[in-house]
Each structure stands twice: as structure tokens, then as C-alpha cells.
Amino acid sequence: MEEKKILLNHGSGGKLSFNNPYLKRLDDGAVLNIEGLKLAYTTDSYTVDPLFFKGGNIGELAVYGTVNDLAMCGATPLYLSCSFIIEEGFSLSLLEEIVLSMREASAIAKVDIVTGDTKVVNKGAADKIFINTSGVGIVEEGVNISGSNAKVGDVVMINGPIGSHGIAVLSEREGLKFETDIKSDTAPLSSLVADMLEVSKDIHVLRDPTRGGLSTTLNEIALSSKVDVEINEGDIPIQEEVRAACEILGYDPLYLANEGKLVAFVPSEIAPEVFKKMRKSKYGKESKIIGRVARKSEGKVYLNTGIGGKRIVDMLTGEQLPRIC
């Protein structure tokens, strides 16, 4: 028999088959109860190619990505660790630029990088530089946010246009030129989440649709919560330049990566106030209500199309765009 090997699509956000109560939730971080104190903990590794792209770079991405994973647990991010794996011969000036961007990003996100590690490997043993960041934050009492908490009647919201990060990275990597610059949406979302929780702690689900995009994220939530989700094609915000790029390149924006976006499932009775609060935030000015949780089921996502039809929106199969984070 031919030996099975790891493929690129194994890095698309799938879950390893470990099994314990924390991993079963399939969330972006774990919420730990330590002698009455609720802490959120998460870790992620960043291997984006290219290292610098319009709107961001690998260092900024590493800070904001981990901050956002904590925020999706309903936590206030506090501290990060940072570890570098650097290929021998890597430019010191580029490393300095990355580190300075991480310092600036951590100040904006109001977190401290408090520990870390650096390893240098032989030339050819890594691709320039990889970064791992882990983070810890505090979850207030009464906050219980998870991808398995979606309920029938929940309103589904997103805080702005999708697909910008995926197209920004792709265009930089392939040297593609568009009439309008498409920039990554990389941003820290912890302040937006804090504003939302200020309205009510009864937010059911928060998730950042990174690898696999909006479609895959909604499918994960639907499966974890055992509900059907319906979204409306005309309500999904997509920048015209991103839509045009997708048409040229043959991509579906529903599957493109995002780095400064969150999807929220909110009970209908508090949805208007939460939505109003989101629209007042720096990172939620373009928020849209895109759908609802329709019914209990085994977990499917349906798209109500612009011409009055309905189709199933499935998870991403394979890797649409390698090395986006």
C-alpha cells in the first residue's frame, strides 16, 4: 500500500483527531476555569507567503490573528508569547521591520508580548521565517461563546466586506496588478467584541472567517450547533474590486480568507442593539446582517440567491489559496 502523506490542504483549518472536552468544542481557543478565574488560551503559527503584502505583513498578522482568536472566545486579550523559526541567511533589516510591526500591532491591540524563543535553521530547512504566537486573556463571568452555541432564530452578522485578505496576498505573490489597490483587512477585533458584549453578554457565537472563508466558517458552526443557517447573497458585503478580481481569477469570494472580520450569531431580541453598536465601532462601520439560523438539523448552510433561488453552500474542499496566514 502507498504510504499516506501530508498534503497542503491538511493545513486548511481541519482538526486533528485528538479528543478531550476542550478540543471537542472546535473553537479557535480554549476557555479554562482556574479556581474560579476564566481564562482563554490560544496558539497559532504564521507562514504567510509573501511576508509583506498590501495592508500588512507576517508580524502584524501574527499579533492580530492571536488577539482575534482570543476575542472570538469573548476574552479580553492580555499577554502573548512569540517564537521565531528563521532560515539561515535571512535579512536582518527585514527581521527588524517585522519585529517593529509586531510592537506597533501589540500596542494598538493593547496586549504585551511577554516571552518567546528564536531558532535558526539551516538554509533550505525553512522558507525565510515562520512565527508562532500564543495568547491568554480573561473571560468575564456570564460570557459563554462557542461555535456550538447557535440557536434557532439567531441573527447572523458580519462586520464588513469579505475576501480582501485573500486577494491582497494572491496579487502580491503572483505580481498581479489591478486598477484599484486591494488591501488586506488585517485588524485587531478585541475592541469591537468588547463593545458588543457591553450591549449584552448573551452573544452565542463569534468566529473569525480566516482559512476557508465565510462559507467554511458558517458550515463549521452549523455542524457544531446542529442547525441550518440561511444567508442572503444580496446582503453579503463584497468590495467591487474584490468581486471583479474573483471573476477574472475564477475564485468564489465566499471561500476567500479574511483577517479582520468576525461572524456573530446573536439572539434576535438583542440583535438590533448589538448591530447598532457594531456600526459605531472603528472595525464594524460596514457591518451587515447577512442571515439567520432557520431550524435544528444536522447542519447545512443555504444561500438565498439574488434571482430568488436557493443553493447549498458547502465547506471548502482542498486548499484554495496556500499560505495566507
LUMGUSE-183790 format. One record per residue (C-alpha): residue number from 1; residue in one letter; y, z, x. Coordinates in Angstrom, 1 decimal, m for minus. Last residue first. Example, Ala and Ser with C-alpha at 12.3 -4.5 7.8 and 13.67 -1.06 7.14 Angstrom:
<pts>
  resi  resn   north      up    east
     2     S    m1.1     7.1    13.7
     1     A    m4.5     7.8    12.3
</pts>
This chain:
<pts>
  resi  resn   north      up    east
   325     C    33.2     7.2    m1.6
   324     I    33.1     3.5    m2.5
   323     R    30.3     2.7     0.0
   322     P    28.3     0.1    m1.9
   321     L    29.7    m1.7    m5.1
   320     Q    27.4    m2.5    m7.9
   319     E    24.4    m0.4    m6.7
   318     G    21.3    m0.7    m8.8
   317     T    21.2    m0.4   m12.6
   316     L    24.4     1.1   m14.0
   315     M    23.7     3.0   m17.2
   314     D    23.6     1.3   m20.5
   313     V    26.3     0.3   m23.1
   312     I    24.6    m0.5   m26.4
   311     R    26.5    m3.0   m28.5
   310     K    28.6    m3.0   m31.6
   309     G    30.5    m5.8   m33.3
   308     G    34.0    m6.0   m34.8
   307     I    35.6    m8.6   m32.5
   306     G    37.2    m6.0   m30.2
   305     T    33.8    m4.4   m29.6
   304     N    32.6    m0.9   m30.7
   303     L    30.7     0.2   m27.6
   302     Y    27.6     2.4   m28.1
   301     V    26.3     5.1   m25.7
   300     K    22.8     6.5   m26.2
   299     G    21.3    10.0   m26.0
   298     E    18.0    11.1   m27.6
   297     S    19.9    11.7   m30.9
   296     K    22.4    14.0   m32.5
   295     R    25.3    12.1   m34.0
   294     A    28.6    10.3   m33.5
   293     V    30.3    11.9   m30.5
   292     R    33.7    10.3   m30.4
   291     G    35.8     7.5   m28.9
   290     I    38.5     6.3   m26.5
   289     I    41.4     8.8   m26.9
   288     K    43.8     7.7   m24.2
   287     S    45.6     9.4   m21.3
   286     E    48.3     7.4   m19.6
   285     K    50.5    10.4   m18.6
   284     G    47.5    12.4   m17.5
   283     Y    48.0    12.9   m13.8
   282     K    51.6    14.0   m13.9
   281     S    50.9    16.1   m17.1
   280     K    52.7    15.6   m20.4
   279     R    50.1    13.2   m21.8
   278     M    47.4    15.8   m21.1
   277     K    49.2    18.5   m23.1
   276     K    49.4    16.1   m26.1
   275     F    45.7    15.3   m25.8
   274     V    44.8    19.0   m25.7
   273     E    47.0    19.7   m28.8
   272     P    45.5    16.8   m30.8
   271     A    41.9    17.6   m29.6
   270     I    41.8    21.2   m30.8
   269     E    40.2    20.7   m34.2
   268     S    38.2    17.7   m33.0
   267     P    36.3    19.7   m30.3
   266     V    36.9    18.1   m26.9
   265     F    34.8    15.9   m24.7
   264     A    36.8    15.1   m21.6
   263     V    36.5    12.2   m19.2
   262     L    38.3    12.5   m15.9
   261     K    40.0    10.0   m13.6
   260     G    41.4    10.2   m10.1
   259     E    38.5     8.7    m8.1
   258     N    37.2     5.8   m10.2
   257     A    34.2     3.5    m9.5
   256     L    33.6     0.4   m11.5
   255     Y    30.9     0.3   m14.2
   254     L    33.1     0.0   m17.3
   253     P    35.2    m2.5   m15.4
   252     D    32.4    m5.1   m15.6
   251     Y    32.5    m7.3   m12.5
   250     G    32.3   m11.1   m12.2
   249     L    34.7   m11.5    m9.4
   248     I    37.4   m13.5   m11.2
   247     E    37.0   m11.6   m14.5
   246     C    37.0    m8.3   m12.7
   245     A    40.2    m9.2   m10.8
   244     A    41.9   m10.1   m14.1
   243     R    40.9    m6.8   m15.7
   242     V    42.1    m4.9   m12.6
   241     E    45.4    m6.8   m12.7
   240     E    45.7    m6.1   m16.5
   239     Q    45.2    m2.3   m15.9
   238     I    42.4    m1.0   m18.0
   237     P    42.7     1.7   m20.7
   236     I    39.7     1.9   m23.1
   235     D    41.1     1.9   m26.7
   234     G    40.3    m1.7   m27.5
   233     E    36.6    m1.3   m26.5
   232     N    36.1     1.7   m28.8
   231     I    33.6     4.3   m27.7
   230     E    30.6     5.7   m29.6
   229     V    28.5     8.5   m28.1
   228     D    25.0     9.4   m29.4
   227     V    23.8    12.9   m28.6
   226     K    21.1    14.6   m26.6
   225     S    23.5    16.7   m24.6
   224     S    22.1    15.7   m21.2
   223     L    21.3    12.1   m22.3
   222     A    24.8    11.6   m23.8
   221     I    26.5    13.1   m20.8
   220     E    24.6    10.9   m18.3
   219     N    25.3     7.9   m20.5
   218     L    29.0     8.7   m20.6
   217     T    29.1     8.9   m16.8
   216     T    27.2     5.7   m16.4
   215     S    29.6     3.8   m18.6
   214     L    32.8     5.3   m17.1
   213     G    32.0     4.3   m13.5
   212     G    28.6     4.1   m11.7
   211     R    30.0     6.2    m8.8
   210     T    33.1     8.1    m9.9
   209     P    33.5     9.0   m13.6
   208     D    34.9    12.5   m13.2
   207     R    33.3    14.8   m15.8
   206     L    34.6    17.4   m18.2
   205     V    32.6    18.6   m21.2
   204     H    32.9    21.2   m24.0
   203     I    36.6    22.3   m23.9
   202     D    36.8    25.6   m25.7
   201     K    39.1    27.3   m23.2
   200     S    42.0    26.2   m25.2
   199     V    45.6    25.0   m24.7
   198     E    45.8    26.5   m21.2
   197     L    42.4    24.9   m20.5
   196     M    44.1    21.5   m20.7
   195     D    46.9    22.5   m18.4
   194     A    44.4    23.9   m15.8
   193     V    42.4    20.7   m16.1
   192     L    45.6    18.7   m15.2
   191     S    46.3    21.0   m12.3
   190     S    42.8    20.6   m11.0
   189     L    42.9    16.8   m11.1
   188     P    43.6    15.9    m7.5
   187     A    44.3    12.2    m7.1
   186     T    42.7     8.9    m5.9
   185     D    43.7     6.1    m8.3
   184     S    43.1     3.4    m5.6
   183     K    45.8     0.7    m5.5
   182     I    45.8    m2.8    m6.8
   181     D    48.6    m4.8    m5.2
   180     T    49.7    m7.6    m7.5
   179     E    49.2   m11.3    m6.7
   178     F    45.7   m10.5    m5.5
   177     K    44.4   m10.9    m1.9
   176     L    40.8   m10.3    m1.0
   175     G    40.0    m9.2     2.6
   174     E    36.4    m8.3     1.7
   173     R    36.7    m4.6     2.5
   172     E    40.3    m4.2     1.3
   171     S    39.6    m6.0    m1.9
   170     L    36.4    m4.0    m2.5
   169     V    38.1    m0.7    m1.9
   168     A    41.0    m1.4    m4.3
   167     I    38.7    m2.9    m6.9
   166     G    36.5     0.2    m7.0
   165     H    39.5     2.5    m7.0
   164     S    41.3     0.8    m9.8
   163     G    38.4     0.6   m12.2
   162     I    39.7     2.7   m15.1
   161     P    43.1     3.3   m16.6
   160     G    44.2     6.9   m17.6
   159     N    43.3    10.4   m18.5
   158     I    40.2     9.7   m20.5
   157     M    39.4    11.2   m23.9
   156     V    36.3    11.6   m26.1
   155     V    36.7    13.6   m29.4
   154     D    33.8    15.9   m30.3
   153     G    32.4    15.4   m33.8
   152     V    28.8    16.0   m32.8
   151     K    28.7    18.3   m29.8
   150     A    28.8    17.7   m26.0
   149     N    27.6    20.8   m24.0
   148     S    25.0    19.2   m21.6
   147     G    27.6    17.7   m19.3
   146     S    28.9    21.2   m18.8
   145     I    32.0    23.4   m19.3
   144     N    31.7    27.1   m20.3
   143     V    35.1    28.8   m19.9
   142     G    35.2    32.2   m21.6
   141     E    35.8    34.2   m18.4
   140     E    37.8    32.1   m15.9
   139     V    35.9    30.0   m13.3
   138     I    36.9    30.7    m9.7
   137     G    36.6    28.1    m7.0
   136     V    34.4    27.1    m4.0
   135     G    34.2    23.8    m2.1
   134     S    32.1    21.8     0.2
   133     T    33.3    18.8     2.2
   132     N    31.2    16.4     4.2
   131     I    32.9    13.6     6.2
   130     F    31.3    10.5     7.8
   129     I    33.0     8.6    10.7
   128     K    32.5     5.3    12.6
   127     D    29.3     4.0    11.1
   126     A    26.6     6.3    12.5
   125     A    23.9     6.1    15.2
   124     G    25.5     2.9    16.7
   123     K    27.3     4.7    19.4
   122     N    25.6     8.1    20.0
   121     V    26.5    11.0    17.7
   120     V    29.5    13.4    17.7
   119     K    29.2    16.5    15.5
   118     T    32.1    18.5    14.2
   117     D    32.0    21.6    12.0
   116     G    33.9    23.4     9.3
   115     T    35.7    26.4     8.0
   114     V    38.8    27.5     6.0
   113     I    40.2    24.3     4.5
   112     D    42.7    25.9     2.0
   111     V    43.4    24.7    m1.5
   110     K    46.6    24.0    m3.4
   109     A    45.8    20.4    m4.3
   108     I    49.0    19.1    m2.8
   107     A    48.5    21.3     0.3
   106     S    44.8    20.1     0.6
   105     A    46.0    16.5     0.4
   104     E    48.5    17.0     3.2
   103     R    46.0    18.6     5.5
   102     M    43.4    15.9     4.7
   101     S    46.0    13.2     5.4
   100     L    46.7    14.9     8.8
    99     V    43.0    14.9     9.6
    98     I    42.6    11.2     8.8
    97     E    45.6    10.2    10.9
    96     E    44.3    12.3    13.8
    95     L    40.9    10.7    13.6
    94     L    42.6     7.2    13.6
    93     S    44.6     8.2    16.7
    92     L    41.4     9.5    18.4
    91     S    39.7     6.1    17.8
    90     F    35.9     6.4    17.5
    89     G    34.0     5.8    20.8
    88     E    31.0     7.9    19.9
    87     E    30.4     7.9    16.1
    86     I    31.7    10.9    14.3
    85     I    30.0    13.3    11.9
    84     F    32.7    15.5    10.5
    83     S    32.3    18.8     8.6
    82     C    34.9    20.3     6.2
    81     S    34.8    23.5     4.2
    80     L    37.0    24.0     1.2
    79     Y    38.6    27.0    m0.5
    78     L    40.4    27.8    m3.8
    77     P    39.6    25.4    m6.6
    76     T    40.5    26.8   m10.1
    75     A    37.3    26.1   m12.0
    74     G    36.5    24.4   m15.3
    73     C    33.3    22.9   m13.8
    72     M    35.1    19.5   m13.7
    71     A    37.8    21.2   m11.6
    70     L    35.2    22.0    m8.9
    69     D    34.1    18.3    m8.8
    68     N    37.8    17.4    m8.7
    67     V    38.5    19.6    m5.6
    66     T    35.5    18.0    m3.9
    65     G    36.7    14.5    m4.5
    64     Y    40.4    15.4    m3.7
    63     V    39.6    16.7    m0.3
    62     A    37.1    14.0     0.8
    61     L    39.2    11.2    m0.7
    60     E    42.2    12.3     1.3
    59     G    40.2    12.1     4.4
    58     I    38.4     8.8     3.6
    57     N    41.7     7.0     2.9
    56     G    44.2     6.4     0.1
    55     G    46.3     4.1    m2.2
    54     K    45.4     0.8    m0.7
    53     F    42.4     1.3     1.6
    52     F    41.6     3.2     4.8
    51     L    38.1     4.1     5.9
    50     P    36.7     0.8     4.8
    49     D    34.0     1.6     3.9
    48     V    33.6     5.0     2.3
    47     T    31.1     7.4     3.8
    46     Y    32.0    10.7     2.1
    45     S    29.6    13.6     1.6
    44     D    29.7    16.1    m1.3
    43     T    29.4    19.8    m1.9
    42     T    30.0    22.1    m4.9
    41     Y    30.4    25.7    m5.9
    40     A    31.9    27.3    m9.0
    39     L    32.3    31.0    m9.0
    38     K    32.1    33.4   m12.0
    37     L    32.6    37.1   m11.0
    36     G    30.5    39.5   m13.0
    35     E    28.4    40.7   m10.0
    34     I    28.0    37.1    m8.8
    33     N    27.7    34.6   m11.6
    32     L    27.3    31.1   m10.1
    31     V    28.6    27.9   m11.7
    30     A    27.1    24.9    m9.9
    29     G    28.8    21.6    m9.2
    28     D    29.0    18.0   m10.4
    27     D    26.7    18.7   m13.3
    26     L    23.1    17.8   m13.8
    25     R    22.4    21.0   m15.8
    24     K    18.9    21.1   m14.5
    23     L    20.3    21.6   m11.0
    22     Y    21.4    25.2   m11.7
    21     P    18.3    26.3   m13.6
    20     N    15.9    25.0   m10.9
    19     N    14.0    21.8   m10.2
    18     F    14.4    19.5    m7.3
    17     S    13.8    15.8    m8.2
    16     L    16.8    14.3    m6.5
    15     K    19.5    13.2    m8.9
    14     G    21.0     9.8    m9.0
    13     G    24.6     9.2    m8.0
    12     S    24.5     5.7    m6.6
    11     G    22.9     6.7    m3.3
    10     H    19.4     5.5    m4.3
     9     N    21.0     2.2    m5.0
     8     L    21.3     1.6    m1.2
     7     L    17.5     1.7    m0.8
     6     I    15.2     4.4     0.5
     5     K    11.7     3.2     1.3
     4     K     8.3     3.1    m0.3
     3     E     5.5     2.4     2.1
     2     E     3.5    m0.8     1.2
     1     M     0.0     0.0     0.0
</pts>
